[in-house]
Amino acid sequence: MISKEAYERIDTLIERGRNFAIWRVPGEGRLHFRMQSAGSPCLLYDIKDLNERSGFVIAPFQVTAERPIVLIQPDVFEPPSARDEELIMKRERAQDDPSPFPAISPSLGEASESEEKERYARYFSLFTHPLLKGSQDKLVLSRSKTIRRDPAFSPGKAFFAAVERYTRSYVYLCHTPETGTWMGGTPEILLSGGKGDWQTVALAGTQTLRDGKLPRSWDPKNWREQQLVAAYIRRQLSALGITPEEKGPYSARAGEVSHLRSDFFFSLPDPEKLGDVLHLLHPTPAVCGLPKEEAYRFIIGHEGYDRSYYSGFIGWLDPEGKTDLYVNLRCMNIHPQALTLYAGGGLLAASRLEDEWQETEAKLDTMRRLLREIQTRKLSPDEDTI
């Protein structure tokens, strides 16, 4: 049982604009905490600039001047006590450090579910046009939903609740003044490993759970989507002279839905050049599409909103030790008066509007269900195995 003090310590760090992250890697029983107590995090504008660097990374879907890659370079490795926090504040006053960025919430729309679905249908039609023409093999259409934040909502409490519930996901809470506050429980490894052993995954195709169980069969559309992602990863790794070992595809649970997953295991010729590997892998076809560059440009030009750090990547980067970087899925951006949730799905020529809408609804439920259960205080662990 996590104490109220633990929630409040995390919430206080957010309120005071600290640069920090706390996370739990799937299969591990312990939490990791990192905070940069002095100065600003490093801002980068090219993924390759992550070469030879270490720290906690939060990278956007599209890197821009307004949405940089943010690298927290920590000097604190445990949540600070009240006394430690007072010492940090005293040092800031002595150094005349700038105050935190102003916290701004998005405006809360009054759109009904039918209006949201109508808007999604318009973009679905726009996105399926190049798929039916054959100029794109896959495009990922996403959406966001902003809801009012309950005055009693605690980001710290939500994080610890997610750790308890989503045992098979990478669960994190991260705050910097540049990015704001983000929390999620994501299933998709972008790059994980250390020394000579590395891993990435192809995660595509989606079904809702059946009575809480993994599905026994998958339709051709979902198999095709997964095969496209797996083929892309093979091509990208081959550009580095890598022939990976593969496991899968197999059904894997992720929050309130299931996916087809393949694991790729390999060695890297130069672990110091992780930025080069990340440049080849991001954005994955699971969040973008194929052909990659054309899909990326189409999404930026036609999706109708800024994904921000949703569908970017997040996690600990350490070429000398252990790296755990995940695609930022099943997440929410926490604002002072609102919460913005995100979800998307891969479209093929065979995609059907109602199926894709329901897929985004099921993915939004990963965070919505957590929020409901925090309010009712009925938390139970995710007991299904991958």
Secondary structure, 3 states (H helix, E strand, C coil): CCCHHHHHHHHHHHHCCCEEEEEECCCCCCCEEEEECCCCCEEECCHHHHCCCCEEEEECCCCCCCCCEEEECCCECCCCCHHHHHHHHHHHHHHCCCCCCCCCCCCCCCCCHHHHHHHHHHHHHHHHHHHHHCCCCEEEEEEEEEEECCCCCCHHHHHHHHHHHCCCCEEEEEEECCCEEEEEEECCEEEEEECCEEEEEEEEEEEECECCECCCCCCHHHHHHHHHHHHHHHHHHHCCCCCCEEEEEEEEEECCEEEEEEEEEECCCCHHHHHHHHHHHCCCCCCCEECHHHHHHHHHHHCCCCCCCCCCEEEEECCCCCEEEEECCCEEEECCCEEEEEEEEEECCCCCHHHHHHHHHHHHHHHHHHHHHHHHCCCCCCCCCC
